[in-house]
Amino acid sequence: MKINITRIEVAILAIALIMLIALAVAPAWWGRTSGQEVRPTHAQNATNRTRNIGDGQTTTIQGIVIDRH
């Protein structure tokens, strides 16, 4: 039994495959998922500076500490 596939069917299958691949890799270009904000807020831009402080050293900071290693 020989299966004859027309050019239209081949074109439809090719387009469907391309769309499936595009939808599979699209989240890589969308950035963060789950509704998280991609752009930092103005307050984050103003205070987005980090500095390493060695053991035993003391310092004074202003703002909110979000992570301490």
N, CA, C and O atoms as a Tripos MOL2 file, in Angstrom:
@<TRIPOS>MOLECULE
protein
  276   275    69     0     0
PROTEIN
NO_CHARGES

@<TRIPOS>ATOM
      1 N           0.8400   -1.1730    0.0000 N.3       1 MET1
      2 CA          0.0000    0.0000    0.0000 C.3       1 MET1
      3 C           0.8890    1.2410    0.0000 C.2       1 MET1
      4 O           1.7110    1.4150    0.8990 O.2       1 MET1
      5 N           0.7320    2.0790   -0.9740 N.am      2 LYS2
      6 CA          1.5180    3.2870   -1.1170 C.3       2 LYS2
      7 C           0.6940    4.4810   -0.6460 C.2       2 LYS2
      8 O          -0.4850    4.6100   -0.9730 O.2       2 LYS2
      9 N           1.3500    5.3610    0.1390 N.am      3 ILE3
     10 CA          0.6730    6.5490    0.6480 C.3       3 ILE3
     11 C           1.0950    7.7340   -0.2060 C.2       3 ILE3
     12 O           2.2850    8.0190   -0.3380 O.2       3 ILE3
     13 N           0.1250    8.4180   -0.7810 N.am      4 ASN4
     14 CA          0.3900    9.5970   -1.5870 C.3       4 ASN4
     15 C           0.1320   10.8400   -0.7430 C.2       4 ASN4
     16 O          -0.9770   11.0470   -0.2510 O.2       4 ASN4
     17 N           1.1560   11.6580   -0.5810 N.am      5 ILE5
     18 CA          1.0260   12.9070    0.1580 C.3       5 ILE5
     19 C           1.1470   14.0540   -0.8350 C.2       5 ILE5
     20 O           2.0940   14.1150   -1.6190 O.2       5 ILE5
     21 N           0.1920   14.9450   -0.7940 N.am      6 THR6
     22 CA          0.2120   16.0640   -1.7210 C.3       6 THR6
     23 C           1.1330   17.1620   -1.1980 C.2       6 THR6
     24 O           1.5490   17.1370   -0.0400 O.2       6 THR6
     25 N           1.4410   18.1100   -2.0520 N.am      7 ARG7
     26 CA          2.3000   19.2320   -1.6550 C.3       7 ARG7
     27 C           1.6420   20.0800   -0.5840 C.2       7 ARG7
     28 O           2.3260   20.6120    0.2910 O.2       7 ARG7
     29 N           0.3360   20.2150   -0.6380 N.am      8 ILE8
     30 CA         -0.3750   21.0080    0.3720 C.3       8 ILE8
     31 C          -0.2490   20.3510    1.7380 C.2       8 ILE8
     32 O          -0.0260   21.0330    2.7390 O.2       8 ILE8
     33 N          -0.3880   19.0430    1.7840 N.am      9 GLU9
     34 CA         -0.2470   18.3350    3.0580 C.3       9 GLU9
     35 C           1.1610   18.4700    3.6170 C.2       9 GLU9
     36 O           1.3350   18.6310    4.8250 O.2       9 GLU9
     37 N           2.1630   18.4050    2.7570 N.am     10 VAL10
     38 CA          3.5490   18.5710    3.1910 C.3      10 VAL10
     39 C           3.7640   19.9850    3.7230 C.2      10 VAL10
     40 O           4.4320   20.1710    4.7400 O.2      10 VAL10
     41 N           3.2030   20.9770    3.0430 N.am     11 ALA11
     42 CA          3.3370   22.3650    3.4960 C.3      11 ALA11
     43 C           2.6600   22.5670    4.8450 C.2      11 ALA11
     44 O           3.2050   23.2440    5.7180 O.2      11 ALA11
     45 N           1.4880   21.9920    5.0200 N.am     12 ILE12
     46 CA          0.7830   22.1130    6.2970 C.3      12 ILE12
     47 C           1.5810   21.4500    7.4160 C.2      12 ILE12
     48 O           1.6980   22.0140    8.5040 O.2      12 ILE12
     49 N           2.1220   20.2830    7.1710 N.am     13 LEU13
     50 CA          2.9400   19.6060    8.1790 C.3      13 LEU13
     51 C           4.2030   20.3980    8.5060 C.2      13 LEU13
     52 O           4.6090   20.4600    9.6670 O.2      13 LEU13
     53 N           4.8200   20.9970    7.5090 N.am     14 ALA14
     54 CA          6.0270   21.7990    7.7420 C.3      14 ALA14
     55 C           5.7100   23.0290    8.5810 C.2      14 ALA14
     56 O           6.4590   23.3680    9.4970 O.2      14 ALA14
     57 N           4.6120   23.6940    8.2740 N.am     15 ILE15
     58 CA          4.2160   24.8810    9.0470 C.3      15 ILE15
     59 C           3.8800   24.4870   10.4860 C.2      15 ILE15
     60 O           4.2530   25.1870   11.4260 O.2      15 ILE15
     61 N           3.1830   23.3800   10.6540 N.am     16 ALA16
     62 CA          2.8460   22.9260   12.0030 C.3      16 ALA16
     63 C           4.1060   22.6030   12.8050 C.2      16 ALA16
     64 O           4.1790   22.9110   13.9950 O.2      16 ALA16
     65 N           5.0910   21.9880   12.1660 N.am     17 LEU17
     66 CA          6.3440   21.6640   12.8440 C.3      17 LEU17
     67 C           7.1080   22.9300   13.2240 C.2      17 LEU17
     68 O           7.6490   23.0200   14.3260 O.2      17 LEU17
     69 N           7.1540   23.8940   12.3310 N.am     18 ILE18
     70 CA          7.8390   25.1570   12.6230 C.3      18 ILE18
     71 C           7.1590   25.8780   13.7850 C.2      18 ILE18
     72 O           7.8390   26.4100   14.6630 O.2      18 ILE18
     73 N           5.8330   25.9010   13.8010 N.am     19 MET19
     74 CA          5.1050   26.5520   14.8940 C.3      19 MET19
     75 C           5.3440   25.8290   16.2180 C.2      19 MET19
     76 O           5.4830   26.4760   17.2560 O.2      19 MET19
     77 N           5.3930   24.5280   16.1950 N.am     20 LEU20
     78 CA          5.6450   23.7610   17.4140 C.3      20 LEU20
     79 C           7.0310   24.0590   17.9730 C.2      20 LEU20
     80 O           7.1920   24.2260   19.1820 O.2      20 LEU20
     81 N           8.0160   24.1250   17.1110 N.am     21 ILE21
     82 CA          9.3780   24.4430   17.5460 C.3      21 ILE21
     83 C           9.4440   25.8700   18.0880 C.2      21 ILE21
     84 O          10.0860   26.1190   19.1080 O.2      21 ILE21
     85 N           8.7810   26.8050   17.4070 N.am     22 ALA22
     86 CA          8.7850   28.2030   17.8600 C.3      22 ALA22
     87 C           8.1380   28.3360   19.2310 C.2      22 ALA22
     88 O           8.6380   29.0780   20.0770 O.2      22 ALA22
     89 N           7.0410   27.6380   19.4650 N.am     23 LEU23
     90 CA          6.3870   27.7010   20.7670 C.3      23 LEU23
     91 C           7.2110   27.0230   21.8520 C.2      23 LEU23
     92 O           7.1150   27.3920   23.0230 O.2      23 LEU23
     93 N           8.0080   26.0480   21.4830 N.am     24 ALA24
     94 CA          8.8360   25.3600   22.4690 C.3      24 ALA24
     95 C          10.0130   26.2140   22.9340 C.2      24 ALA24
     96 O          10.4120   26.1310   24.0960 O.2      24 ALA24
     97 N          10.5700   27.0290   22.0480 N.am     25 VAL25
     98 CA         11.7390   27.8400   22.4110 C.3      25 VAL25
     99 C          11.3800   29.2850   22.7410 C.2      25 VAL25
    100 O          12.2530   30.0390   23.1720 O.2      25 VAL25
    101 N          10.1390   29.6940   22.5560 N.am     26 ALA26
    102 CA          9.7420   31.0780   22.7960 C.3      26 ALA26
    103 C           9.9730   31.5490   24.2310 C.2      26 ALA26
    104 O          10.3850   32.6960   24.4060 O.2      26 ALA26
    105 N           9.7380   30.7460   25.2660 N.am     27 PRO27
    106 CA          9.9710   31.2430   26.6280 C.3      27 PRO27
    107 C          11.4010   31.6920   26.8890 C.2      27 PRO27
    108 O          11.6310   32.4870   27.8010 O.2      27 PRO27
    109 N          12.3460   31.2180   26.1350 N.am     28 ALA28
    110 CA         13.7320   31.6600   26.3150 C.3      28 ALA28
    111 C          13.8800   33.1420   25.9760 C.2      28 ALA28
    112 O          14.7390   33.8220   26.5370 O.2      28 ALA28
    113 N          13.0570   33.6440   25.0690 N.am     29 TRP29
    114 CA         13.1180   35.0570   24.6930 C.3      29 TRP29
    115 C          12.1630   35.9240   25.5080 C.2      29 TRP29
    116 O          12.2830   37.1490   25.4940 O.2      29 TRP29
    117 N          11.2270   35.3160   26.2100 N.am     30 TRP30
    118 CA         10.2500   36.0760   26.9730 C.3      30 TRP30
    119 C          10.7890   36.5660   28.3000 C.2      30 TRP30
    120 O          10.1330   37.3750   28.9560 O.2      30 TRP30
    121 N          11.9450   36.1140   28.7180 N.am     31 GLY31
    122 CA         12.4990   36.5380   29.9980 C.3      31 GLY31
    123 C          11.8970   35.7520   31.1390 C.2      31 GLY31
    124 O          11.5940   34.5670   31.0010 O.2      31 GLY31
    125 N          11.7290   36.4070   32.2470 N.am     32 ARG32
    126 CA         11.1900   35.7450   33.4340 C.3      32 ARG32
    127 C           9.7470   35.3380   33.1990 C.2      32 ARG32
    128 O           8.9960   36.0300   32.5120 O.2      32 ARG32
    129 N           9.3710   34.2130   33.7740 N.am     33 THR33
    130 CA          8.0140   33.7230   33.6240 C.3      33 THR33
    131 C           7.2530   33.8910   34.9300 C.2      33 THR33
    132 O           7.7690   34.4720   35.8850 O.2      33 THR33
    133 N           6.0770   33.4050   34.9700 N.am     34 SER34
    134 CA          5.2050   33.4160   36.1550 C.3      34 SER34
    135 C           4.8330   34.8250   36.5840 C.2      34 SER34
    136 O           4.6060   35.0540   37.7720 O.2      34 SER34
    137 N           4.7620   35.7650   35.6720 N.am     35 GLY35
    138 CA          4.3040   37.0990   35.9900 C.3      35 GLY35
    139 C           5.2860   37.9680   36.7430 C.2      35 GLY35
    140 O           4.9020   39.0110   37.2720 O.2      35 GLY35
    141 N           6.5300   37.5700   36.8060 N.am     36 GLN36
    142 CA          7.5090   38.3890   37.4990 C.3      36 GLN36
    143 C           7.8730   39.5910   36.6430 C.2      36 GLN36
    144 O           7.8630   39.5160   35.4140 O.2      36 GLN36
    145 N           8.1900   40.6810   37.2890 N.am     37 GLU37
    146 CA          8.5350   41.9060   36.5740 C.3      37 GLU37
    147 C           9.9410   41.7810   35.9980 C.2      37 GLU37
    148 O          10.8680   41.3660   36.6920 O.2      37 GLU37
    149 N          10.0930   42.1410   34.7360 N.am     38 VAL38
    150 CA         11.3870   42.0400   34.0710 C.3      38 VAL38
    151 C          12.2330   43.2760   34.3480 C.2      38 VAL38
    152 O          13.4360   43.1630   34.5820 O.2      38 VAL38
    153 N          11.6160   44.4520   34.3250 N.am     39 ARG39
    154 CA         12.3550   45.6930   34.5250 C.3      39 ARG39
    155 C          12.4650   46.0110   36.0130 C.2      39 ARG39
    156 O          11.4700   45.9180   36.7320 O.2      39 ARG39
    157 N          13.6350   46.3790   36.4830 N.am     40 PRO40
    158 CA         13.7500   46.7580   37.8920 C.3      40 PRO40
    159 C          13.0600   48.0890   38.1440 C.2      40 PRO40
    160 O          12.9320   48.9200   37.2450 O.2      40 PRO40
    161 N          12.6210   48.2740   39.3690 N.am     41 THR41
    162 CA         11.9600   49.5260   39.7170 C.3      41 THR41
    163 C          12.9900   50.6300   39.8980 C.2      41 THR41
    164 O          14.1920   50.3670   39.9130 O.2      41 THR41
    165 N          12.5240   51.8500   40.0340 N.am     42 HIS42
    166 CA         13.4180   53.0000   40.2010 C.3      42 HIS42
    167 C          14.2670   52.8540   41.4610 C.2      42 HIS42
    168 O          15.4530   53.1820   41.4480 O.2      42 HIS42
    169 N          13.6760   52.3680   42.5410 N.am     43 ALA43
    170 CA         14.4220   52.2080   43.7940 C.3      43 ALA43
    171 C          15.5350   51.1770   43.6380 C.2      43 ALA43
    172 O          16.6130   51.3410   44.2080 O.2      43 ALA43
    173 N          15.2880   50.1290   42.8790 N.am     44 GLN44
    174 CA         16.3200   49.1220   42.6690 C.3      44 GLN44
    175 C          17.4510   49.6700   41.8170 C.2      44 GLN44
    176 O          18.6120   49.3320   42.0470 O.2      44 GLN44
    177 N          17.1400   50.5080   40.8390 N.am     45 ASN45
    178 CA         18.1830   51.0990   40.0060 C.3      45 ASN45
    179 C          19.0970   51.9950   40.8210 C.2      45 ASN45
    180 O          20.3090   52.0110   40.6090 O.2      45 ASN45
    181 N          18.5180   52.7390   41.7530 N.am     46 ALA46
    182 CA         19.2960   53.6960   42.5340 C.3      46 ALA46
    183 C          20.2130   53.0020   43.5320 C.2      46 ALA46
    184 O          21.2630   53.5470   43.8750 O.2      46 ALA46
    185 N          19.8460   51.8170   44.0040 N.am     47 THR47
    186 CA         20.6240   51.1550   45.0480 C.3      47 THR47
    187 C          21.1770   49.8120   44.6000 C.2      47 THR47
    188 O          21.4110   48.9330   45.4300 O.2      47 THR47
    189 N          21.3840   49.6450   43.3350 N.am     48 ASN48
    190 CA         21.8540   48.3610   42.8290 C.3      48 ASN48
    191 C          23.3810   48.3010   42.8470 C.2      48 ASN48
    192 O          24.0030   47.9580   41.8410 O.2      48 ASN48
    193 N          23.9730   48.6270   43.9680 N.am     49 ARG49
    194 CA         25.4190   48.5840   44.1220 C.3      49 ARG49
    195 C          25.7730   47.5500   45.1710 C.2      49 ARG49
    196 O          25.1300   47.4760   46.2180 O.2      49 ARG49
    197 N          26.7880   46.7550   44.9000 N.am     50 THR50
    198 CA         27.2320   45.7590   45.8680 C.3      50 THR50
    199 C          28.6730   46.0260   46.2450 C.2      50 THR50
    200 O          29.4400   46.6090   45.4790 O.2      50 THR50
    201 N          29.0260   45.5860   47.4520 N.am     51 ARG51
    202 CA         30.3840   45.7510   47.9230 C.3      51 ARG51
    203 C          30.6930   44.6010   48.8580 C.2      51 ARG51
    204 O          29.8730   44.2510   49.7060 O.2      51 ARG51
    205 N          31.8500   44.0170   48.7140 N.am     52 ASN52
    206 CA         32.2700   42.9250   49.5860 C.3      52 ASN52
    207 C          32.8960   43.4870   50.8510 C.2      52 ASN52
    208 O          33.6890   44.4280   50.8030 O.2      52 ASN52
    209 N          32.5350   42.9040   51.9710 N.am     53 ILE53
    210 CA         33.0920   43.2980   53.2610 C.3      53 ILE53
    211 C          33.7270   42.0580   53.8520 C.2      53 ILE53
    212 O          33.0740   41.0240   53.9960 O.2      53 ILE53
    213 N          34.9990   42.1620   54.1940 N.am     54 GLY54
    214 CA         35.7360   41.0100   54.7040 C.3      54 GLY54
    215 C          35.3190   40.6240   56.1120 C.2      54 GLY54
    216 O          34.6070   41.3690   56.7860 O.2      54 GLY54
    217 N          35.7680   39.4500   56.5530 N.am     55 ASP55
    218 CA         35.4760   38.9750   57.9000 C.3      55 ASP55
    219 C          36.0920   39.9100   58.9280 C.2      55 ASP55
    220 O          37.2440   40.3230   58.7910 O.2      55 ASP55
    221 N          35.3410   40.2330   59.9340 N.am     56 GLY56
    222 CA         35.8410   41.0800   61.0030 C.3      56 GLY56
    223 C          35.7100   42.5610   60.7360 C.2      56 GLY56
    224 O          35.8880   43.3590   61.6560 O.2      56 GLY56
    225 N          35.4090   42.9590   59.5220 N.am     57 GLN57
    226 CA         35.2430   44.3780   59.2150 C.3      57 GLN57
    227 C          33.8190   44.8070   59.5600 C.2      57 GLN57
    228 O          32.8850   44.0090   59.4740 O.2      57 GLN57
    229 N          33.6630   46.0440   59.9430 N.am     58 THR58
    230 CA         32.3390   46.5820   60.2390 C.3      58 THR58
    231 C          32.0350   47.6960   59.2580 C.2      58 THR58
    232 O          32.9340   48.3630   58.7460 O.2      58 THR58
    233 N          30.7610   47.8810   59.0120 N.am     59 THR59
    234 CA         30.3270   48.9390   58.1160 C.3      59 THR59
    235 C          28.8970   49.3180   58.4720 C.2      59 THR59
    236 O          28.2170   48.5870   59.1930 O.2      59 THR59
    237 N          28.4520   50.4320   57.9770 N.am     60 THR60
    238 CA         27.0800   50.8830   58.1700 C.3      60 THR60
    239 C          26.4070   50.9170   56.8090 C.2      60 THR60
    240 O          26.9730   51.4020   55.8300 O.2      60 THR60
    241 N          25.2000   50.3990   56.7660 N.am     61 ILE61
    242 CA         24.4650   50.3940   55.5010 C.3      61 ILE61
    243 C          23.1370   51.0990   55.6930 C.2      61 ILE61
    244 O          22.6220   51.1850   56.8080 O.2      61 ILE61
    245 N          22.5900   51.6000   54.6050 N.am     62 GLN62
    246 CA         21.2590   52.1800   54.5940 C.3      62 GLN62
    247 C          20.4300   51.4060   53.5830 C.2      62 GLN62
    248 O          20.9040   51.1050   52.4880 O.2      62 GLN62
    249 N          19.2310   51.0910   53.9330 N.am     63 GLY63
    250 CA         18.3560   50.3790   53.0160 C.3      63 GLY63
    251 C          17.9380   49.0420   53.5820 C.2      63 GLY63
    252 O          18.0610   48.7970   54.7820 O.2      63 GLY63
    253 N          17.4500   48.1930   52.7280 N.am     64 ILE64
    254 CA         16.9380   46.8840   53.1170 C.3      64 ILE64
    255 C          17.9310   45.8190   52.6660 C.2      64 ILE64
    256 O          18.3140   45.7750   51.4970 O.2      64 ILE64
    257 N          18.3410   44.9680   53.5890 N.am     65 VAL65
    258 CA         19.2300   43.8610   53.2520 C.3      65 VAL65
    259 C          18.3570   42.7180   52.7460 C.2      65 VAL65
    260 O          17.4820   42.2250   53.4580 O.2      65 VAL65
    261 N          18.6100   42.3050   51.5030 N.am     66 ILE66
    262 CA         17.7940   41.2310   50.9270 C.3      66 ILE66
    263 C          18.5210   39.9010   50.9090 C.2      66 ILE66
    264 O          17.8870   38.8590   50.7430 O.2      66 ILE66
    265 N          19.8410   39.9100   51.0760 N.am     67 ASP67
    266 CA         20.5940   38.6630   51.0760 C.3      67 ASP67
    267 C          21.8830   38.8580   51.8520 C.2      67 ASP67
    268 O          22.5530   39.8840   51.7330 O.2      67 ASP67
    269 N          22.2110   37.8660   52.6360 N.am     68 ARG68
    270 CA         23.4490   37.8940   53.3990 C.3      68 ARG68
    271 C          24.0810   36.5210   53.2910 C.2      68 ARG68
    272 O          23.4830   35.5310   53.7120 O.2      68 ARG68
    273 N          25.2640   36.4450   52.7420 N.am     69 HIS69
    274 CA         25.9270   35.1490   52.5120 C.3      69 HIS69
    275 C          26.6760   34.7130   53.7150 C.2      69 HIS69
    276 O          27.2940   33.6480   53.7060 O.2      69 HIS69
@<TRIPOS>BOND
     1     1     2 1
     2     2     3 1
     3     3     4 2
     4     3     5 am
     5     5     6 1
     6     6     7 1
     7     7     8 2
     8     7     9 am
     9     9    10 1
    10    10    11 1
    11    11    12 2
    12    11    13 am
    13    13    14 1
    14    14    15 1
    15    15    16 2
    16    15    17 am
    17    17    18 1
    18    18    19 1
    19    19    20 2
    20    19    21 am
    21    21    22 1
    22    22    23 1
    23    23    24 2
    24    23    25 am
    25    25    26 1
    26    26    27 1
    27    27    28 2
    28    27    29 am
    29    29    30 1
    30    30    31 1
    31    31    32 2
    32    31    33 am
    33    33    34 1
    34    34    35 1
    35    35    36 2
    36    35    37 am
    37    37    38 1
    38    38    39 1
    39    39    40 2
    40    39    41 am
    41    41    42 1
    42    42    43 1
    43    43    44 2
    44    43    45 am
    45    45    46 1
    46    46    47 1
    47    47    48 2
    48    47    49 am
    49    49    50 1
    50    50    51 1
    51    51    52 2
    52    51    53 am
    53    53    54 1
    54    54    55 1
    55    55    56 2
    56    55    57 am
    57    57    58 1
    58    58    59 1
    59    59    60 2
    60    59    61 am
    61    61    62 1
    62    62    63 1
    63    63    64 2
    64    63    65 am
    65    65    66 1
    66    66    67 1
    67    67    68 2
    68    67    69 am
    69    69    70 1
    70    70    71 1
    71    71    72 2
    72    71    73 am
    73    73    74 1
    74    74    75 1
    75    75    76 2
    76    75    77 am
    77    77    78 1
    78    78    79 1
    79    79    80 2
    80    79    81 am
    81    81    82 1
    82    82    83 1
    83    83    84 2
    84    83    85 am
    85    85    86 1
    86    86    87 1
    87    87    88 2
    88    87    89 am
    89    89    90 1
    90    90    91 1
    91    91    92 2
    92    91    93 am
    93    93    94 1
    94    94    95 1
    95    95    96 2
    96    95    97 am
    97    97    98 1
    98    98    99 1
    99    99   100 2
   100    99   101 am
   101   101   102 1
   102   102   103 1
   103   103   104 2
   104   103   105 am
   105   105   106 1
   106   106   107 1
   107   107   108 2
   108   107   109 am
   109   109   110 1
   110   110   111 1
   111   111   112 2
   112   111   113 am
   113   113   114 1
   114   114   115 1
   115   115   116 2
   116   115   117 am
   117   117   118 1
   118   118   119 1
   119   119   120 2
   120   119   121 am
   121   121   122 1
   122   122   123 1
   123   123   124 2
   124   123   125 am
   125   125   126 1
   126   126   127 1
   127   127   128 2
   128   127   129 am
   129   129   130 1
   130   130   131 1
   131   131   132 2
   132   131   133 am
   133   133   134 1
   134   134   135 1
   135   135   136 2
   136   135   137 am
   137   137   138 1
   138   138   139 1
   139   139   140 2
   140   139   141 am
   141   141   142 1
   142   142   143 1
   143   143   144 2
   144   143   145 am
   145   145   146 1
   146   146   147 1
   147   147   148 2
   148   147   149 am
   149   149   150 1
   150   150   151 1
   151   151   152 2
   152   151   153 am
   153   153   154 1
   154   154   155 1
   155   155   156 2
   156   155   157 am
   157   157   158 1
   158   158   159 1
   159   159   160 2
   160   159   161 am
   161   161   162 1
   162   162   163 1
   163   163   164 2
   164   163   165 am
   165   165   166 1
   166   166   167 1
   167   167   168 2
   168   167   169 am
   169   169   170 1
   170   170   171 1
   171   171   172 2
   172   171   173 am
   173   173   174 1
   174   174   175 1
   175   175   176 2
   176   175   177 am
   177   177   178 1
   178   178   179 1
   179   179   180 2
   180   179   181 am
   181   181   182 1
   182   182   183 1
   183   183   184 2
   184   183   185 am
   185   185   186 1
   186   186   187 1
   187   187   188 2
   188   187   189 am
   189   189   190 1
   190   190   191 1
   191   191   192 2
   192   191   193 am
   193   193   194 1
   194   194   195 1
   195   195   196 2
   196   195   197 am
   197   197   198 1
   198   198   199 1
   199   199   200 2
   200   199   201 am
   201   201   202 1
   202   202   203 1
   203   203   204 2
   204   203   205 am
   205   205   206 1
   206   206   207 1
   207   207   208 2
   208   207   209 am
   209   209   210 1
   210   210   211 1
   211   211   212 2
   212   211   213 am
   213   213   214 1
   214   214   215 1
   215   215   216 2
   216   215   217 am
   217   217   218 1
   218   218   219 1
   219   219   220 2
   220   219   221 am
   221   221   222 1
   222   222   223 1
   223   223   224 2
   224   223   225 am
   225   225   226 1
   226   226   227 1
   227   227   228 2
   228   227   229 am
   229   229   230 1
   230   230   231 1
   231   231   232 2
   232   231   233 am
   233   233   234 1
   234   234   235 1
   235   235   236 2
   236   235   237 am
   237   237   238 1
   238   238   239 1
   239   239   240 2
   240   239   241 am
   241   241   242 1
   242   242   243 1
   243   243   244 2
   244   243   245 am
   245   245   246 1
   246   246   247 1
   247   247   248 2
   248   247   249 am
   249   249   250 1
   250   250   251 1
   251   251   252 2
   252   251   253 am
   253   253   254 1
   254   254   255 1
   255   255   256 2
   256   255   257 am
   257   257   258 1
   258   258   259 1
   259   259   260 2
   260   259   261 am
   261   261   262 1
   262   262   263 1
   263   263   264 2
   264   263   265 am
   265   265   266 1
   266   266   267 1
   267   267   268 2
   268   267   269 am
   269   269   270 1
   270   270   271 1
   271   271   272 2
   272   271   273 am
   273   273   274 1
   274   274   275 1
   275   275   276 2
@<TRIPOS>SUBSTRUCTURE
     1 MET1         2 RESIDUE 1 A MET
     2 LYS2         6 RESIDUE 1 A LYS
     3 ILE3        10 RESIDUE 1 A ILE
     4 ASN4        14 RESIDUE 1 A ASN
     5 ILE5        18 RESIDUE 1 A ILE
     6 THR6        22 RESIDUE 1 A THR
     7 ARG7        26 RESIDUE 1 A ARG
     8 ILE8        30 RESIDUE 1 A ILE
     9 GLU9        34 RESIDUE 1 A GLU
    10 VAL10       38 RESIDUE 1 A VAL
    11 ALA11       42 RESIDUE 1 A ALA
    12 ILE12       46 RESIDUE 1 A ILE
    13 LEU13       50 RESIDUE 1 A LEU
    14 ALA14       54 RESIDUE 1 A ALA
    15 ILE15       58 RESIDUE 1 A ILE
    16 ALA16       62 RESIDUE 1 A ALA
    17 LEU17       66 RESIDUE 1 A LEU
    18 ILE18       70 RESIDUE 1 A ILE
    19 MET19       74 RESIDUE 1 A MET
    20 LEU20       78 RESIDUE 1 A LEU
    21 ILE21       82 RESIDUE 1 A ILE
    22 ALA22       86 RESIDUE 1 A ALA
    23 LEU23       90 RESIDUE 1 A LEU
    24 ALA24       94 RESIDUE 1 A ALA
    25 VAL25       98 RESIDUE 1 A VAL
    26 ALA26      102 RESIDUE 1 A ALA
    27 PRO27      106 RESIDUE 1 A PRO
    28 ALA28      110 RESIDUE 1 A ALA
    29 TRP29      114 RESIDUE 1 A TRP
    30 TRP30      118 RESIDUE 1 A TRP
    31 GLY31      122 RESIDUE 1 A GLY
    32 ARG32      126 RESIDUE 1 A ARG
    33 THR33      130 RESIDUE 1 A THR
    34 SER34      134 RESIDUE 1 A SER
    35 GLY35      138 RESIDUE 1 A GLY
    36 GLN36      142 RESIDUE 1 A GLN
    37 GLU37      146 RESIDUE 1 A GLU
    38 VAL38      150 RESIDUE 1 A VAL
    39 ARG39      154 RESIDUE 1 A ARG
    40 PRO40      158 RESIDUE 1 A PRO
    41 THR41      162 RESIDUE 1 A THR
    42 HIS42      166 RESIDUE 1 A HIS
    43 ALA43      170 RESIDUE 1 A ALA
    44 GLN44      174 RESIDUE 1 A GLN
    45 ASN45      178 RESIDUE 1 A ASN
    46 ALA46      182 RESIDUE 1 A ALA
    47 THR47      186 RESIDUE 1 A THR
    48 ASN48      190 RESIDUE 1 A ASN
    49 ARG49      194 RESIDUE 1 A ARG
    50 THR50      198 RESIDUE 1 A THR
    51 ARG51      202 RESIDUE 1 A ARG
    52 ASN52      206 RESIDUE 1 A ASN
    53 ILE53      210 RESIDUE 1 A ILE
    54 GLY54      214 RESIDUE 1 A GLY
    55 ASP55      218 RESIDUE 1 A ASP
    56 GLY56      222 RESIDUE 1 A GLY
    57 GLN57      226 RESIDUE 1 A GLN
    58 THR58      230 RESIDUE 1 A THR
    59 THR59      234 RESIDUE 1 A THR
    60 THR60      238 RESIDUE 1 A THR
    61 ILE61      242 RESIDUE 1 A ILE
    62 GLN62      246 RESIDUE 1 A GLN
    63 GLY63      250 RESIDUE 1 A GLY
    64 ILE64      254 RESIDUE 1 A ILE
    65 VAL65      258 RESIDUE 1 A VAL
    66 ILE66      262 RESIDUE 1 A ILE
    67 ASP67      266 RESIDUE 1 A ASP
    68 ARG68      270 RESIDUE 1 A ARG
    69 HIS69      274 RESIDUE 1 A HIS
